[in-house]
């Protein structure tokens, strides 16, 4: 037996005749009669009493009708479920994310997405920008939230926010009277902790102005910089949003036009996005 035969049985029983059941199914009477005959032949028992003006179920027919209704309900639920997968309203999204924070715009968009598509689960993969670009290349993740600088040859992105840097450290490492903001020259005598990929950019700016900075430690992510700063080993040069991850450290903005970190949502160039990932991408 198949779903088409069971649907014919349900329609005929609920409408009271083969002709009325056929109309409900937008079919003519002969194919419906044929489906019922085949169903009875496969079951090996009589399912319908055809005498009189209205069709009645036999005992076996009642049992099969009840089962057919449950099957029909499950089939409709399965169709709706698959439709939701097709439309991207259900499924999972594999998202890479930097550990240093992604900014308010990202989380505002993520909250809206979660409210709109509550049945989509997000599998989160945390790492630094290098690790997430590698995961994107290997297609371990669908999308990733990373920070500049990075090579844009193999990815395309949407800028979520732009941030200046802050100098973050224990009070005893800073001048007694903290200024409202530093410029890079103010950091010349301080032991600095910074991002490995930003160090070259910062030193180029400094060399252009006739000095250089001393970096005691270079790391690939913000948490390492913060741990060293928390231990009193130096002053961390980190994007503004990273300050929220610190405890008991003094923070002073660094006002340099060329020193700007961008948080970017990226996808692999040339890779088609599945529907769930496409919906998340278009959310920004």
Secondary structure, DSSP 8 states (H G I E B T S, - for coil): --HHHHHHHHHHHHHSSHHHHHHHTT--HHHHHHHHHHHHHHHTS--EE--SSS-EE-HHHHHHHHHHHHHHHHHHHHHHHHHHHHTTSSEEEEEEEETT---HHHHHHHHHHHHH-TTEEEEEEEE-HHHHHHHHHTTSSSEEEEESS---SSEEEEEEEEEEEEEEE-GGGS-SS--SEE-GGGGTTS-EEEEHHHHHHHHHHHHTTT----EEEEESSHHHHHHHHHTTS-EEEEEGGGGGG-SS-EEEEE--TT-EEEEEEEEETT----HHHHHHHHT-
